[in-house]
Amino acid sequence: MIALSLAEIAEVVGGQSHDIPDPSVQVTGPVVRDSREVEPGTLFAAFVGERVDGHDFARQVVEAGAVAVLASRPVGVPAIVVADVQKALGALARHVVRRLGATLVALTGSAGKTSTKDLIAQVLQRKAPTVWTPGSLNNEIGLPLTALSATEETRFLVLEMGARGIGHIRYLTDLTPPKIGLVLNVGTAHIGEFGGREQIAQAKGELVEGLPSSEDGGAAILNADDPLVRAMASRTKAKVILFGESGEADVRAENVRLTDSGQPAFTLHTPSGASDVTMRLYGEHHVSNALAAAAVAHELGMSAEEIATALSEAGSLSRWRMEVTERPDGVTVVNDAYNANPESMRAALRALAAMGKGRRTWAVLGKMAELGDEALAEHDAVGRLAVRLNVSKLVAVGGREASWLQLGAYNEGSWGEESVHVSDAQAAVDLLRSELRPGDVVLVKASRSVGLESVAAALLDAEGEVAAR
């Protein structure tokens, strides 16, 4: 974080100083909520969780080097006491962002946010110091913590914004007002909470509503291939830039194809020129993500050649998202178990089919959460798609939703041993260990709550076997 005195922080967040002998002492390190991340100069934000109360670690973090604790009650060590730690964290982030000279780039969408954020960060980092959201910390706590990790040298701040209802993204844009806003897509992720795709579009579009005007440098980057996203152009006063495979897109891809290993290649076209891209990531769905990143980079002054080179060299920065590992016996494990929704599940299955040409393919799939009344139909559709893509064997893991996956496969024509329903992760591991052959490709994917990353880990090392059990 940029250096701020405890007195200034207390004023910004409307807090009271307790047990602070010298208010002029500065916070020079990061703001953290995990006591294990404390370092000299840190400000520790004490949250009360379901199982752990951060206030209980106050003395420990100060002894480890924290300057003070941002707390909701006195803790017997230097502290700034506020009524609501989360709101105070947001107020501090807003203050720091206003003082930064950085350009804020915010993005949202139903699928692909984290992968796209990682691509944008890797491209922009070639131009100037860049800070970005780690993993998927895209909510009202994770976003301020990311913003507060920026320093005086930071020139680009890339923030992923998630939403579980109307008003969430508006709140986040108020905390960290972006100059460039990117909307990837409107799908069915969390549709059970929103109530429909139109409501999801309403929520995602709050991002472009919060942008400055085109005269003030605001830019809304929208997916030309998604009608609900493209319609958001009417909701912003910022300059609109379209990306996609549509001929009307300002930043578009032509000659899209997959290499023999399942990696996308295409010709990138921008208003300043064209250049070829061959990505290190897996799956054709990354073409759209790459175009979104390219549109951001072009708006910030990078050439087509610079962007294409950066995209061709970019990798995955976040765990369990199409992580591809080949075992010594030739079995390839694709760990995409961080999360799942219908759009990302379909993309992963298509990537599996592309990677598995001439090889046996396994889709180890579990529940997609928060689909509401659409849950049965969406799980059934994924099971059917696995059959249509000629996946060699579908392993549906878990309870009711897994049975729907298998039912879809069965109804599409998988009547023999092409699909199986197992009760849990260990049962899946046992099945795979007994039936995998050298050269097979295994995809592992489900919503985060299912924890199928343990299956991938068990296939790759002994520690993973313990985790699966």
C-alpha positions as CSV (number, residue, x, y, z in Angstrom):
1,M,0.0,0.0,0.0
2,I,1.1,3.6,-0.4
3,A,2.4,4.8,2.9
4,L,-0.2,6.3,5.2
5,S,0.0,7.3,8.8
6,L,-2.3,5.7,11.4
7,A,-3.8,9.2,12.1
8,E,-4.7,9.6,8.4
9,I,-6.1,6.1,8.2
10,A,-8.2,6.7,11.3
11,E,-9.6,9.9,9.7
12,V,-10.4,8.2,6.4
13,V,-12.3,5.3,8.0
14,G,-13.9,7.3,10.7
15,G,-12.3,5.2,13.5
16,Q,-11.0,5.8,17.0
17,S,-7.4,5.2,17.9
18,H,-6.7,2.8,20.8
19,D,-3.4,2.0,22.4
20,I,-1.5,3.8,19.6
21,P,1.5,5.7,21.2
22,D,2.5,7.5,18.0
23,P,-0.3,8.2,15.4
24,S,2.3,9.4,12.9
25,V,3.7,5.9,12.5
26,Q,3.1,4.8,8.9
27,V,1.6,1.7,7.4
28,T,4.1,0.8,4.7
29,G,3.2,-2.9,4.0
30,P,0.1,-4.6,2.7
31,V,-3.3,-4.7,4.3
32,V,-4.2,-8.3,5.1
33,R,-6.9,-10.3,6.8
34,D,-5.0,-13.5,7.2
35,S,-2.6,-13.5,10.2
36,R,-0.2,-15.8,8.2
37,E,0.4,-13.0,5.7
38,V,1.5,-10.4,8.2
39,E,4.9,-8.8,7.5
40,P,6.6,-5.7,8.9
41,G,4.6,-2.5,8.2
42,T,1.3,-4.4,7.8
43,L,-2.2,-3.2,8.7
44,F,-4.2,-6.3,9.9
45,A,-8.0,-6.2,9.2
46,A,-9.7,-8.3,11.9
47,F,-12.9,-10.0,10.5
48,V,-15.2,-12.1,12.5
49,G,-15.8,-15.3,10.6
50,E,-18.0,-18.4,11.1
51,R,-15.2,-20.3,12.9
52,V,-12.4,-17.8,13.5
53,D,-12.4,-14.3,15.0
54,G,-9.5,-12.2,13.7
55,H,-9.5,-10.1,16.9
56,D,-8.1,-13.2,18.7
57,F,-4.9,-12.9,16.7
58,A,-4.3,-9.2,17.4
59,R,-1.3,-9.6,19.7
60,Q,0.2,-12.3,17.5
61,V,0.1,-10.1,14.4
62,V,1.6,-7.0,16.2
63,E,4.4,-9.2,17.5
64,A,4.9,-10.4,13.9
65,G,5.4,-6.8,12.6
66,A,1.9,-5.4,12.0
67,V,1.7,-1.7,12.8
68,A,-1.9,-1.8,14.0
69,V,-5.2,-3.7,13.8
70,L,-8.3,-2.5,12.0
71,A,-10.9,-3.8,14.5
72,S,-14.4,-3.5,15.6
73,R,-13.4,-3.5,19.3
74,P,-10.3,-2.7,21.4
75,V,-7.8,-5.5,21.4
76,G,-5.1,-4.4,23.8
77,V,-2.6,-3.6,21.1
78,P,-2.4,-0.6,18.7
79,A,-5.8,-0.5,16.8
80,I,-8.1,1.7,14.8
81,V,-11.6,0.7,16.0
82,V,-14.5,1.1,13.6
83,A,-18.2,0.2,13.6
84,D,-17.8,-2.1,10.5
85,V,-14.4,-3.4,9.4
86,Q,-15.7,-4.3,5.9
87,K,-17.0,-0.8,5.2
88,A,-13.8,0.8,6.7
89,L,-11.7,-1.4,4.4
90,G,-13.8,-0.1,1.4
91,A,-13.4,3.5,2.5
92,L,-9.6,3.1,2.8
93,A,-9.4,1.5,-0.6
94,R,-11.4,4.3,-2.1
95,H,-9.0,6.8,-0.6
96,V,-5.9,5.1,-1.8
97,V,-7.2,4.6,-5.3
98,R,-7.9,8.4,-5.6
99,R,-4.3,9.1,-4.6
100,L,-2.9,6.6,-7.1
101,G,-1.9,7.6,-10.6
102,A,-2.9,4.2,-11.8
103,T,-5.4,3.4,-14.6
104,L,-8.1,1.1,-13.2
105,V,-9.4,-1.7,-15.4
106,A,-12.4,-3.6,-14.1
107,L,-14.0,-6.7,-15.6
108,T,-17.0,-8.9,-15.0
109,G,-18.9,-11.7,-16.7
110,S,-20.6,-15.0,-16.0
111,A,-17.6,-17.1,-17.1
112,G,-13.9,-16.6,-17.8
113,K,-13.4,-13.6,-15.5
114,T,-10.3,-15.0,-13.7
115,S,-8.6,-16.4,-16.8
116,T,-9.2,-13.1,-18.7
117,K,-8.0,-11.1,-15.7
118,D,-4.8,-13.1,-15.7
119,L,-4.3,-12.5,-19.4
120,I,-4.9,-8.8,-19.1
121,A,-2.4,-8.6,-16.2
122,Q,0.3,-10.5,-18.2
123,V,-0.2,-8.3,-21.2
124,L,-0.2,-5.0,-19.4
125,Q,2.7,-5.9,-17.2
126,R,4.9,-5.7,-20.3
127,K,4.0,-2.0,-20.6
128,A,4.2,-0.8,-17.0
129,P,4.0,-2.1,-13.3
130,T,0.6,-3.8,-12.9
131,V,-1.3,-5.1,-9.9
132,W,-4.2,-7.5,-10.3
133,T,-6.8,-9.5,-8.3
134,P,-5.2,-12.7,-7.0
135,G,-7.2,-15.8,-7.7
136,S,-10.9,-15.0,-7.6
137,L,-10.9,-12.5,-4.7
138,N,-13.5,-10.4,-6.5
139,N,-16.0,-9.5,-3.7
140,E,-16.5,-6.6,-1.3
141,I,-13.5,-7.8,0.8
142,G,-11.1,-9.2,-1.8
143,L,-11.4,-6.2,-4.1
144,P,-10.4,-3.6,-1.6
145,L,-7.5,-5.8,-0.4
146,T,-6.3,-6.0,-4.0
147,A,-6.6,-2.2,-4.5
148,L,-4.7,-1.6,-1.2
149,S,-1.8,-3.7,-2.5
150,A,-1.0,-1.1,-5.2
151,T,2.0,1.1,-4.6
152,E,3.2,4.5,-5.9
153,E,4.9,2.6,-8.8
154,T,1.7,0.9,-9.9
155,R,0.4,2.1,-13.3
156,F,-2.4,-0.4,-14.0
157,L,-4.8,-1.9,-11.5
158,V,-6.8,-4.8,-12.9
159,L,-9.8,-5.7,-10.7
160,E,-12.1,-8.7,-11.2
161,M,-15.7,-7.9,-10.0
162,G,-18.2,-10.6,-9.1
163,A,-21.9,-10.3,-8.3
164,R,-24.5,-12.3,-6.6
165,G,-27.3,-9.8,-7.0
166,I,-28.4,-6.4,-8.3
167,G,-26.3,-3.6,-6.8
168,H,-23.2,-5.6,-6.0
169,I,-21.1,-4.4,-8.9
170,R,-22.4,-0.8,-8.4
171,Y,-21.1,-1.0,-4.9
172,L,-17.7,-2.3,-6.1
173,T,-17.3,0.4,-8.7
174,D,-18.1,3.1,-6.1
175,L,-15.2,1.7,-4.0
176,T,-12.7,1.6,-6.9
177,P,-14.0,3.6,-9.9
178,P,-12.7,2.1,-13.1
179,K,-11.6,4.0,-16.2
180,I,-12.0,0.9,-18.4
181,G,-14.8,-1.5,-17.9
182,L,-15.0,-5.0,-19.6
183,V,-18.0,-7.3,-19.7
184,L,-17.3,-10.7,-21.0
185,N,-20.6,-12.5,-21.2
186,V,-24.0,-13.1,-19.7
187,G,-24.5,-16.8,-18.9
188,T,-26.3,-19.0,-16.4
189,A,-23.8,-18.9,-13.5
190,H,-25.7,-18.1,-10.3
191,I,-28.9,-18.0,-12.2
192,G,-30.7,-19.5,-9.3
193,E,-29.8,-16.5,-7.2
194,F,-30.5,-13.9,-9.9
195,G,-33.7,-15.4,-11.3
196,G,-32.9,-15.1,-15.0
197,R,-30.3,-14.1,-17.6
198,E,-32.0,-10.6,-18.0
199,Q,-31.4,-10.0,-14.3
200,I,-27.8,-11.2,-14.6
201,A,-27.4,-8.7,-17.5
202,Q,-28.8,-5.9,-15.4
203,A,-26.3,-6.6,-12.7
204,K,-23.3,-7.0,-14.9
205,G,-24.1,-3.8,-16.8
206,E,-23.7,-1.8,-13.6
207,L,-20.0,-1.8,-14.5
208,V,-20.4,0.2,-17.7
209,E,-22.9,2.5,-16.0
210,G,-20.2,3.5,-13.5
211,L,-17.6,4.5,-16.2
212,P,-16.6,8.1,-16.9
213,S,-17.6,9.6,-20.2
214,S,-15.7,9.2,-23.4
215,E,-14.5,12.8,-23.1
216,D,-13.0,11.9,-19.7
217,G,-11.3,8.8,-21.0
218,G,-13.9,6.2,-20.1
219,A,-14.0,3.0,-22.3
220,A,-16.6,0.2,-22.2
221,I,-15.3,-3.0,-23.8
222,L,-18.1,-5.3,-24.7
223,N,-18.5,-8.7,-26.3
224,A,-19.9,-8.3,-29.8
225,D,-20.9,-12.0,-29.9
226,D,-23.2,-11.8,-26.9
227,P,-26.4,-9.9,-27.6
228,L,-27.1,-9.2,-23.9
229,V,-23.6,-7.7,-23.5
230,R,-23.6,-5.8,-26.7
231,A,-26.9,-4.2,-25.7
232,M,-25.1,-2.6,-22.7
233,A,-23.7,0.0,-25.1
234,S,-26.9,2.0,-24.5
235,R,-26.2,2.1,-20.7
236,T,-22.9,3.9,-20.8
237,K,-21.5,7.3,-21.7
238,A,-18.1,5.9,-22.2
239,K,-16.5,5.0,-25.6
240,V,-17.7,1.6,-26.7
241,I,-15.2,-0.9,-28.0
242,L,-16.4,-4.3,-29.3
243,F,-14.4,-7.5,-29.3
244,G,-15.3,-10.9,-30.7
245,E,-15.3,-13.0,-33.8
246,S,-18.1,-10.8,-35.4
247,G,-17.0,-8.9,-38.4
248,E,-18.3,-5.7,-36.7
249,A,-15.9,-6.1,-33.7
250,D,-13.2,-3.5,-33.4
251,V,-10.8,-6.2,-32.0
252,R,-11.5,-9.6,-33.6
253,A,-10.1,-13.0,-34.4
254,E,-9.9,-14.6,-37.8
255,N,-8.8,-18.1,-38.8
256,V,-9.5,-19.6,-35.4
257,R,-8.2,-23.1,-35.0
258,L,-6.8,-25.5,-32.4
259,T,-3.4,-27.0,-32.5
260,D,-3.0,-30.8,-32.2
261,S,-2.5,-30.3,-28.5
262,G,-5.8,-28.3,-28.1
263,Q,-4.3,-24.9,-27.9
264,P,-6.0,-22.0,-29.7
265,A,-4.4,-20.1,-32.6
266,F,-5.8,-17.2,-34.5
267,T,-5.0,-14.0,-36.3
268,L,-5.6,-11.0,-34.1
269,H,-7.0,-7.9,-35.8
270,T,-7.0,-4.5,-34.0
271,P,-7.5,-1.0,-35.4
272,S,-3.8,-0.6,-35.5
273,G,-2.9,-3.8,-37.3
274,A,-2.9,-7.6,-37.2
275,S,-0.7,-10.3,-35.8
276,D,-0.8,-14.1,-35.3
277,V,-1.4,-15.6,-31.9
278,T,-0.8,-19.2,-30.7
279,M,-1.7,-19.6,-27.0
280,R,-0.2,-21.7,-24.3
281,L,-3.6,-22.2,-22.7
282,Y,-6.0,-25.0,-23.7
283,G,-9.4,-24.7,-25.2
284,E,-11.1,-22.6,-27.9
285,H,-13.0,-20.6,-25.3
286,H,-9.7,-18.8,-24.5
287,V,-10.0,-17.0,-27.9
288,S,-12.7,-14.8,-26.5
289,N,-10.8,-14.2,-23.3
290,A,-7.7,-13.2,-25.3
291,L,-9.7,-10.8,-27.5
292,A,-11.0,-9.1,-24.4
293,A,-7.5,-8.7,-23.1
294,A,-6.3,-7.5,-26.4
295,A,-9.1,-4.8,-26.5
296,V,-8.0,-3.5,-23.1
297,A,-4.3,-3.5,-24.2
298,H,-5.1,-1.7,-27.5
299,E,-7.1,1.0,-25.7
300,L,-4.0,1.5,-23.4
301,G,-1.7,2.0,-26.4
302,M,-0.1,-1.3,-27.1
303,S,0.4,-2.4,-30.7
304,A,-1.0,-5.6,-32.3
305,E,2.4,-7.1,-32.4
306,E,3.1,-6.4,-28.7
307,I,-0.3,-7.8,-27.7
308,A,0.1,-10.9,-29.8
309,T,3.5,-11.7,-28.4
310,A,2.2,-11.3,-24.8
311,L,-0.8,-13.4,-25.4
312,S,1.3,-16.2,-27.0
313,E,3.6,-16.3,-24.0
314,A,0.9,-15.9,-21.3
315,G,0.1,-18.8,-19.0
316,S,-2.4,-19.5,-16.2
317,L,-1.7,-17.6,-13.0
318,S,-4.6,-19.1,-11.0
319,R,-4.8,-22.7,-9.6
320,W,-7.1,-25.4,-10.9
321,R,-8.1,-23.7,-14.1
322,M,-7.3,-26.0,-17.0
323,E,-4.0,-27.0,-15.4
324,V,-2.5,-29.6,-17.7
325,T,0.0,-32.1,-16.3
326,E,1.3,-35.2,-18.1
327,R,2.3,-38.1,-15.9
328,P,5.5,-40.2,-16.7
329,D,3.2,-42.9,-18.1
330,G,1.6,-40.5,-20.6
331,V,-1.7,-40.0,-18.8
332,T,-2.6,-36.3,-19.1
333,V,-4.6,-34.8,-16.2
334,V,-6.5,-31.6,-16.8
335,N,-7.4,-30.0,-13.5
336,D,-10.2,-27.5,-14.0
337,A,-11.8,-28.1,-10.7
338,Y,-11.8,-24.6,-9.2
339,N,-15.4,-23.9,-10.2
340,A,-18.1,-24.8,-12.8
341,N,-21.1,-23.4,-14.6
342,P,-22.8,-24.6,-17.7
343,E,-20.8,-22.3,-20.0
344,S,-17.4,-23.3,-18.5
345,M,-18.4,-26.9,-18.4
346,R,-19.2,-27.0,-22.1
347,A,-15.9,-25.2,-22.9
348,A,-13.9,-27.6,-20.8
349,L,-15.5,-30.6,-22.5
350,R,-14.8,-29.2,-26.0
351,A,-11.2,-28.6,-24.9
352,L,-11.0,-32.2,-23.7
353,A,-12.3,-33.5,-27.0
354,A,-9.7,-31.4,-28.9
355,M,-6.9,-32.6,-26.7
356,G,-7.9,-36.2,-26.9
357,K,-7.8,-36.8,-30.6
358,G,-6.7,-40.4,-31.0
359,R,-6.7,-41.0,-27.3
360,R,-9.1,-42.2,-24.7
361,T,-10.8,-39.3,-22.8
362,W,-12.3,-39.2,-19.4
363,A,-14.7,-36.5,-18.0
364,V,-14.8,-36.6,-14.2
365,L,-17.6,-34.2,-13.5
366,G,-19.6,-33.1,-10.5
367,K,-22.3,-30.7,-9.4
368,M,-22.7,-27.2,-10.9
369,A,-24.1,-25.1,-8.0
370,E,-26.6,-22.2,-7.8
371,L,-28.6,-23.0,-10.9
372,G,-32.0,-23.0,-9.2
373,D,-34.8,-24.3,-11.4
374,E,-32.4,-24.8,-14.3
375,A,-30.3,-27.3,-12.5
376,L,-31.8,-30.5,-13.8
377,A,-31.9,-29.3,-17.4
378,E,-28.3,-27.9,-17.3
379,H,-26.8,-31.1,-15.8
380,D,-28.7,-33.2,-18.3
381,A,-27.4,-31.1,-21.2
382,V,-23.8,-31.4,-20.0
383,G,-24.2,-35.2,-19.9
384,R,-25.6,-35.2,-23.4
385,L,-22.8,-33.0,-24.7
386,A,-20.2,-35.4,-23.3
387,V,-21.7,-38.2,-25.5
388,R,-22.0,-36.0,-28.6
389,L,-18.3,-35.1,-28.2
390,N,-17.4,-38.8,-28.1
391,V,-15.9,-38.5,-24.6
392,S,-14.8,-42.1,-23.9
393,K,-16.1,-42.2,-20.4
394,L,-18.1,-39.9,-18.2
395,V,-17.6,-40.3,-14.4
396,A,-20.4,-38.4,-12.6
397,V,-19.3,-37.8,-9.0
398,G,-21.7,-37.0,-6.1
399,G,-25.4,-37.1,-5.4
400,R,-28.5,-35.9,-7.2
401,E,-26.8,-33.6,-9.7
402,A,-24.3,-36.3,-10.7
403,S,-27.2,-38.6,-11.4
404,W,-28.7,-36.0,-13.7
405,L,-25.3,-35.8,-15.5
406,Q,-25.4,-39.6,-16.1
407,L,-29.1,-39.5,-17.0
408,G,-28.3,-37.0,-19.8
409,A,-25.5,-39.2,-21.1
410,Y,-27.8,-42.2,-21.0
411,N,-30.6,-40.4,-22.8
412,E,-28.2,-39.3,-25.5
413,G,-27.2,-42.9,-26.2
414,S,-24.6,-43.9,-23.5
415,W,-26.1,-47.2,-22.6
416,G,-23.0,-49.4,-21.9
417,E,-20.0,-48.6,-19.8
418,E,-19.5,-45.2,-21.3
419,S,-20.8,-43.4,-18.2
420,V,-20.8,-44.3,-14.5
421,H,-22.1,-42.6,-11.4
422,V,-19.9,-42.8,-8.3
423,S,-20.6,-41.5,-4.8
424,D,-17.6,-39.4,-4.0
425,A,-14.1,-38.3,-4.9
426,Q,-12.4,-41.4,-3.5
427,A,-14.6,-43.7,-5.5
428,A,-13.7,-41.8,-8.6
429,V,-10.0,-42.1,-7.7
430,D,-10.3,-45.8,-7.2
431,L,-12.1,-46.3,-10.5
432,L,-9.6,-44.2,-12.4
433,R,-6.6,-46.0,-10.9
434,S,-8.0,-49.3,-11.9
435,E,-8.9,-48.4,-15.5
436,L,-6.6,-45.6,-16.7
437,R,-4.2,-46.6,-19.5
438,P,-1.1,-44.8,-20.7
439,G,-2.0,-41.9,-23.1
440,D,-5.5,-41.3,-21.6
441,V,-6.7,-37.7,-21.0
442,V,-8.6,-37.0,-17.8
443,L,-10.7,-33.8,-17.2
444,V,-11.7,-33.0,-13.6
445,K,-14.4,-30.3,-13.2
446,A,-17.1,-29.3,-10.8
447,S,-18.2,-26.4,-8.6
448,R,-15.8,-25.4,-5.9
449,S,-17.9,-26.9,-3.1
450,V,-17.5,-30.4,-4.5
451,G,-13.7,-30.4,-4.1
452,L,-12.8,-32.5,-7.1
453,E,-9.3,-31.0,-7.2
454,S,-8.5,-33.8,-4.8
455,V,-9.1,-36.3,-7.6
456,A,-6.6,-34.6,-9.9
457,A,-4.1,-34.4,-7.0
458,A,-4.6,-38.1,-6.2
459,L,-3.8,-39.0,-9.8
460,L,-0.6,-37.0,-9.7
461,D,0.9,-37.6,-6.3
462,A,0.7,-39.4,-3.0
463,E,-0.3,-36.3,-1.0
464,G,-3.3,-35.9,-3.3
465,E,-4.4,-39.4,-2.3
466,V,-4.6,-38.4,1.3
467,A,-6.6,-35.3,0.4
468,A,-9.0,-37.4,-1.6
469,R,-9.5,-39.7,1.3
